[in-house]
Amino acid sequence: MGSIKALIVDDERFSREELIFLLKAYDSIDIAGEADSGETAIMKAIQLQPDVIFLDVEMPKMNGMEVAKSLQELKKVPAIVFATAYPDFAVEAFRHEAVDYLLKPFDEEQLGDAITRLEKKLQPAEETASRPSRLAIEGDDEIHYLNPADILYVYREERLTKIVEKDHVYGTKSTLKEVEERLKAFSFFRIHKSYLVNLDYVDRLTPWFNGAYQLELRGLKDKLSVSRNYVKGLRKQLEL
């Protein structure tokens, strides 16, 4: 499945800009548009057909709860993530089957959890039976067929995506997101906007600074940085 198309709705411009900035750290999220009122939100939801709407609650004329109720009448009903400074509406929010309820000022870890829930809801994993046996990497004059089990990690550097095995590094013009999609059926996890690791090779995770961690992989001397946005999700994948 492709990226998750998002509409940002808030009557305060600064709040919209802050949330858009934070969401740009997630390759799975595509900002399709923004709206500064409930009425505009409904109009843009009809025009843009977003997969998810990040929706403020307290807005003049038509508030977020009224918008959420109106959205249920659309042919394509988007997922809702409420984003508000007021915790009092949480119970009512989940009556509208909200995916999450984010409080301002936005907490990056809470936002990361919300994105994980969105991905699980909107990007269901492909059936194991459909997984490819090899990852095809096209070079200048040849095609390499890699066993995903031999790949330690994948990263983006300038205009190339590098695929790292124990004794060799391959380069491809495919984006990191495209490679991640092709490896979806295997044990790979995003630890940074530019890095994807094979969880089968993870050996140690140690705190670094400012909420970030460092990751050690078997067979690799260098340590990889884990962005704090991905730490909680990574731990869930690794721990019983």
N, C-alpha and C positions, 0 to 999 in steps of 0.2 A: 504494500500500500504506500501511497505517496505521503507528503507532509500533511500535517493537521492545519487546516485553514482557520485562522482565528480573527474575530472581530472584537475590538477593544471599546468598551462603552463606559464613559465617565464624563460628568459635566465639568470636571476640573482638568484643564489642559496639562498641568504639571503631573498629575496622577497618571494620565494616559501615557505621557512621555516616559515616566519612570518605569511603568509596567512594560511598555514596548522595549525599552532598553534591556530590562532583565530577561525578557522572553527571547531576545535575539541570541542569547547564549545557547539556545536549544535548537539544533538543526531540524528537529521534528516539527517545529512550529513555524508556520508561514503567516505573517501579519497581513491579512487581506484588506483591512481597513479599520477606521475608528469612527465613533459617533459621540456627540456631546449632549445627547438628550435621548429619552426613551422613545420618542416618536421617530427620531432619525435612526435609532437602533433597529426598529422594526422594518423601516424602509430598506436599510442596508442589508438586513438579514434576508429579505426577499431578493434583493439584487445580487448579493454576493454568495448566498448559500453557504455560510461558514459551517465548519464542523463543530466549533466551540465559540461561545461568547463569554468573554471576561466582563462581568456586569456589575457596575456600581449599584448600591441599593438606594442611597439618599440622593435623589435628583428632583429638580422642580417639575411640576405638572404631572409627569408620569414616572413613578419610581421603579426601581429594579424589579420588585415583586410583580408589579402590574405588567412590566415588559415580559417577564418570564412566563406569566400566565397567557399573554397574547401569543407568544412564540409557540405554544403548544398547538395552536391552530394551523401552523404552517405545514405544508406538504413534507418538507424536510425539517424536522425539529432538531436544532443544534443542542449539543451538550452545554451546560451552564456551569461556569465557575464564578461565584459571587466574589467581589473584591470591594471591601468596604472598611470604614473606620469604626463601624458599630457592630459589636458582638451580639447585640440583642435579637438580631433577625435570623440567627443560625437555624433555629428549629423550623421556622417558616421556610427558610431556604431549602432545606432538605425535603420538605413536602413537595417542592418543585423538582425533586430528583436531581438536585445539584451534585456535580462531581466533587466539588470542594467549596470551602468558604474561607477566603483569604482575608486577613486583617491588615489594614494599613497601620504603620509603615510596613511594607512588604518584607517578610523574612525569606531569605533565599532558600533556606532548607525546606520551609513549608511550601514554597513555590515549586521546588524540585519534586516534592512528594505529589503535588497536584499534577505536574506534567507526567509523572510515572503513571498515575491513575488514569489520566487521559489517554496515554499511549496504550494501556491495557484495554481500555474501553473501545477505543477507535481504531487500533491497529492490532487485531487479534493475530496471534502467531500462526504461521503457515503449518499445514500438516507435515509431520515428519516424513511421510512417504514421498513428498514432492521435493525433498532436498536433493540438490545436485551432488554428484560424487566428487567433482573437481571444480576449483575456481580458475577460470580462464583469464590469464593476464597477457594482453597483447603488447609485444615489444615492437621495435622498429621493423624487424624482418622475421619475427617468429612469435609463436604463441606458447606460453608456458601454462601447464595445467597443474595447479597446486592442490595438494591435499590440505583441507582446512585444519586438520588435526596437527599439521606440522608448522602452522603459522603461530608465532609468539604474540605479535601485535602488529597493528596497522596505524600509520600516522600520515598526516598531511604536511608537506613541506613545499612552500612556494606553489608551483603549478602541478606538482606531482603528488600522487598518493603512494607511499612506500609500504611494502608488505615485507615484514621481517620474519625470516626463518632463522634457525640456529646458525647456519653457515652461509646464508645468502640473503640479499636484500633485492627485491624486485620493485620496479617503478611502473606505474600506470597513470594514464591521463584521466581515468575514471575518478570521480569525486569520492571523498571518504564516505559520504552518505550513500552513494551507489554501491560501494563495496560492502558497507554495513548491511544494506538491504539484501545483497546476495548471500551474505553469511548469517542471515537472520535465524536460520534453523540450527545453527551451531552455537557453541558456548562462547560467544563474544559479547563484550559489554563496553559501552562508552564510558571512559573515565575522565574525559576532557573533551572540549569541543574539537580538538585535533587528534585525539588518540582513541583507539579501539583495541582492547586486549582480549586474548584467549584465556578465559577463566581457568582452564585446565592447567595452565602454567603458573598460576599465582602461588607464590611461596610465602610472602610476608607483606603486611600492611602496617606502616608506622606513621604516627602523627608528625606533621611537619610544622607549619605555622599558619595562623589565621584561618583555622578550620580545614586546611588542606592536608593531604596525606601523601606519602611516598609509597610506591608499589614495587616490590621485588618479584621478578619472574625467574623461574628455574632456567638455568642455561644462559642467563643474561647478567652481565656485570652492572650495567647502568640501571639506575632507579628511575621509574616513571612517576610523574606528578599526577595526583588525582585531585581534580578540582572539587572544592567543597560542595558544589551543586550536585555532584555525583557520588559522594562518599556514602550517604545513607543507602542509596539504591544498590551500590556495589556490595556493601556489607550484607544486605538482605539476600543477594544472590550467592554470596560465599558461605554464609553461616547457616547451621541447622536450626 
